[in-house]
Amino acid sequence: MIKKLFVQNIFLIDDLELEFTSGLNVLTGETGAGKSILLDCLGYLFGKKNTRIELGNFGDTGALIGEFQLDKEGLASQFLAEKGFSLSDNIILRQSIGANSKRRAFVNDVPCSVEMVRELGNLILDLNGQFEEQGLLNVKTHRGLLDSFGNLQQIVNNVEKSWTEIGKLKKLLGTEYKRKDLVENTDFLERSIKEITELELHDSELESIESRRDELKKVSRNSSGIIDAFQNLNRELVEESILGAVKSLERLQKKVDPKFNLPIEEFYVALEHFSQACDNLEQLREASLHSERQLIEIEDRYHSIKRICRAHNVELDQIFNLKSSLEEDLISIKGVDEKINEIEKEVKFREEQFKRETIFLSNERQKFASILDKKIEKELKPLRLESARFKTDIRVDKESRFGFDYVCFTTEINPGSGFKPLNKIASGGELSRFLLAAKLCFLGENNNNKTQIFDEIDRGVGGATASAIGKRLLEVSKHEQVLVVTHSPQVAAYSDNHLKVEKTNSNTLTITTVVSLNEEKTIREIARMLSGELVTSEAMAAAAKLRNSSKETS
């Protein structure tokens, strides 16, 4: 339960300390005094979503600190132990808020995430705000509420487990049927395995094949010029021409003066250089032809590898694993009929099991729905809804992981008007009482030692009805600590601890304060709630009577 709440520099609150007790804690005050702000502070302290907090005008930072007493065997203590926190009777939860609205959370001065304190809050507080009844109005929550009431979660878990397993098996069955379609492609797989085997690939080849291919392509682009040059050269004709010229010059040399310098030697040198150039060109031509043959071979091999890769949608470097994968597929395909038969048998078994579990779950829901209907109707009578009837409507819906039941809470407010969903018939005041009746029923079955917080659950009602609500809140407080914000004097009269929220003006500042009331001041506050600002002796007498009546009830 919550023992203390400290609020520093939040909205109109400067520095506030509230003490709570076990039993029924009541917060009263005029409209706008800041009662709901305190509940917002609690919600924010525990990381509740959509809870707005603003810094006040008393500094650049604010803080919220809560002191809570935990049951060492309770779920909250177990949760903290799992998170590595040492346990004691009390824990201190703190959130600091900066000027930029950045928040930091601490449990016993150890930093922790907001998500963690949110989970912790769900185990410590049950915030039933002004619009929390929407849970009852949302039919999607009704099945879960019924399962919670009947403590059916283990059965629901079994159904969900079977549903999930069936889904996995059907997915696997679909995969196997696809494999079966590949039986016709057995020849294709065998041919692919044979092609990969015949390629005799090795790691180093794959690493160099693309670079070697690019290199040979560059050589190929130059080869055509060399081959053209060689083809355009008539070596025999040139050599024959030079030799013919040399022979003519040698015959002439015998006839002319020796001093006459004929270029015989130069022609011999030219012939030698020409022959060497022709030899070099021929070598280049042979090398080019060899490169062309190499390029053709490597292109054929490269395209063979790429064709296999494309056929099986794998990258070049995955081809080494492809063979073993194809071999596994081939083995798998050959045994696919047997595998499909096994899975289909398992699916049938699981579906029969799922059907048995869902039927059992549906029967349990029907049983506990009848119990819940009677309990809620019993709780509605003291809440001044004597003629109202409540019925949990369970119908067959499409199968899901939660079974096949559609669950909807319905009510008949006036006899003969017919049962309709809650959101079609209940007024605000009626709905508040339905919520309280449901709370009493759920608490009776699942006492979870949470602090129950109600924000104006009595709005829209008064007189004997409000008194009935106060009496039932008192019943809840005997099992769990209750905090209630109320404008009803009939509800306030049942308080074990009465806190009055006031807004005061000091110079230019407006400040929200909270005062813990003794018995005398409690009666005076109830009188104010009865009569307004002017508290008459008649109002005081009526307040005392209300208070005494509530004590006799408790």
GICORJO-V654989 format. One record per helix or strand. SS is the DSSP state (helix for helix, strand for strand). FROM is the first residue (numbers start at 1). TO is the last residue. If there is no record, write none. Layout:
SS:FROM:TO / SS:FROM:TO
This chain:
strand:2:10 / strand:13:19 / strand:24:28 / helix:35:45 / strand:55:55 / strand:62:69 / helix:75:82 / strand:90:97 / strand:103:107 / strand:110:112 / helix:114:124 / strand:125:128 / helix:134:137 / helix:139:149 / helix:153:199 / helix:203:232 / helix:235:253 / helix:264:311 / helix:316:334 / helix:336:382 / strand:389:400 / strand:403:412 / strand:420:421 / helix:422:425 / helix:428:445 / strand:451:455 / helix:463:477 / strand:482:485 / helix:489:492 / strand:497:506 / strand:509:517 / helix:519:531 / helix:537:553
